[in-house]
Amino acid sequence: MVRGELERALARGALPVGARRSLQRLLEEEALRPYVRLAESGALRHRRVAGAFPPTSEATNEIRLKCIDLLREALGMSSLRLGGGEIPLQPAPEAATLFALARQGDQYLGGAMSPAQTRLTAVLALELDTAARSGELAELRTTHLGEDNAAVYVERHPQGGGAIEGEWVETSALTRAALERWLDVRKDLVQRAHGTSRLWVSLWMNHDGVLDDQGNTVIRRPGCHWRRTGS
């Protein structure tokens, strides 16, 4: 993210001229402060959101600043600490909400489901078992499932940074049933897209979300690996 934003800032001449010729100059406060203001405004987004370029979120802003300090530290430069503090942790959902989701998933499994419902039910069931973050769910592969889907391996990326750790989590009966239904749907989708080990794949044709110099994007067929912004 930071690399792309800096490239776009340089391309539009928004940073000091010297920043084009030296990484050291690019990471100096003179260049970073205007970059941060521009990036937070949303002007350096690589694609539109609902037809516009809205300001980036508080969490994204804090992550951007952490990346800047890591880059400076790698070059032996002191941390600027341009941010406003730690990223606030997201509150845990209430038990009643989690129970309602599990009950809804069980009702779905009791009847016919569309491919979209099948995938959503499996995602929600796994989330209820693992409390995984969105990125952790997106990275799951079929090789992360234990025998008979009785467990799943999740690589934990703590919110706000921290050591990455992996663990096996035992799955519930709801999750095992939901995964069985989803893997059956997934099998046909993946065959059409020439295979992937990713657990979550797209249901419909979509795009990769990255524009080339002509403003075009690569069209992705159904069955390609799932992304946070995918279908």
Disulfide bonds with the S-S distance in Angstrom:
none
